[in-house]
Amino acid sequence: MNSSRLTRESETLKAMLRLYCRGQHGKGAELCAECHELQDFALERLEKCPFQQGKTTCARCPIHCYRMDMRERIRIVMRYAGPRMPLAHPLMAIRHALDSLRRTPQRPL
């Protein structure tokens, strides 16, 4: 990842997936195969994001680059992990909340 913004978002994504997998699938520090697949997909999408430094959170993005099945899976993860993030990773949660306040970027040409 070439920007601190995208690096921060990828770390937040990984932390949320670990919370979800541990809570829902009973895994330890390692992700189960299903969650690992979702993480790989999400990180690939993030790396190819056309907005790069100027991006808001994916939920507020005007471009939906996730396949429908993966989009639903990531929503489930976010619904579970989001409320738990302030306790598990308070600084990440604050930064993510601030990133969600960013202005929605315009579609690139």
C-alpha positions in Angstrom: 0.0 0.0 0.0 1.4 3.3 -1.0 -0.3 5.7 1.4 -0.7 6.0 5.1 -4.5 6.3 4.7 -4.8 3.0 2.8 -2.4 1.3 5.2 -4.5 2.5 8.2 -7.6 1.2 6.5 -6.1 -2.2 5.7 -5.0 -2.5 9.4 -8.5 -1.6 10.6 -10.0 -4.1 8.2 -7.7 -6.9 9.4 -8.5 -6.1 13.0 -12.2 -6.2 12.4 -11.9 -9.5 10.6 -9.9 -10.9 13.5 -12.6 -9.8 16.0 -15.3 -11.3 13.8 -13.6 -14.6 13.2 -12.6 -15.1 16.8 -16.2 -14.2 18.0 -18.1 -16.1 15.3 -15.9 -19.0 14.3 -14.0 -19.5 17.6 -10.6 -19.2 16.0 -7.5 -17.9 17.8 -5.1 -15.4 16.3 -5.4 -17.0 12.8 -8.4 -16.4 10.5 -10.4 -19.4 9.3 -10.3 -20.1 5.5 -13.6 -18.2 4.9 -12.5 -15.1 6.7 -9.0 -15.3 5.1 -10.7 -15.4 1.7 -12.7 -12.3 2.5 -9.7 -10.5 3.8 -7.7 -11.2 0.7 -10.5 -10.0 -1.5 -11.0 -6.8 0.6 -7.3 -5.9 0.6 -7.1 -6.4 -3.1 -10.0 -4.1 -3.7 -8.5 -1.6 -1.3 -5.2 -1.6 -3.1 -7.0 -1.0 -6.4 -9.2 1.8 -5.0 -9.3 4.7 -7.6 -9.6 7.3 -4.8 -6.4 6.3 -2.9 -5.5 9.1 -0.4 -8.8 10.9 -0.8 -11.0 7.9 -0.1 -13.7 7.9 2.6 -14.8 4.6 4.2 -16.0 2.0 1.8 -19.6 2.3 3.1 -19.7 5.9 1.9 -18.0 5.3 -1.4 -19.8 6.2 -4.6 -18.2 3.2 -6.4 -19.1 -0.3 -5.1 -16.2 -2.4 -6.2 -17.1 -5.5 -4.1 -19.0 -8.4 -5.7 -22.5 -8.6 -4.2 -21.7 -11.8 -2.2 -18.5 -10.3 -0.8 -20.2 -7.0 -0.1 -22.9 -8.8 2.0 -20.2 -10.8 3.9 -18.2 -7.6 4.7 -21.3 -5.9 5.9 -21.9 -8.8 8.3 -18.4 -8.5 9.6 -18.7 -4.7 10.1 -22.0 -5.0 11.9 -20.4 -7.5 14.3 -17.0 -5.9 14.7 -17.9 -2.2 14.6 -19.5 -1.9 18.0 -16.6 -4.0 19.5 -13.8 -1.9 18.0 -13.8 0.9 20.6 -13.0 -1.6 23.3 -10.6 -3.8 21.4 -8.9 -1.1 19.3 -9.9 2.4 20.5 -7.4 4.4 18.4 -8.3 2.5 15.3 -12.0 3.0 16.0 -11.5 6.8 16.4 -9.5 7.1 13.2 -12.0 5.0 11.3 -14.9 7.2 12.6 -13.0 10.3 11.6 -12.3 8.8 8.1 -16.0 8.2 7.7 -16.5 12.0 8.1 -14.4 12.7 5.0 -16.2 14.2 2.1 -17.5 11.6 -0.3 -15.0 11.7 -3.2 -16.1 12.4 -6.8 -15.8 9.6 -9.3 -12.4 9.7 -11.1 -12.5 10.4 -14.8 
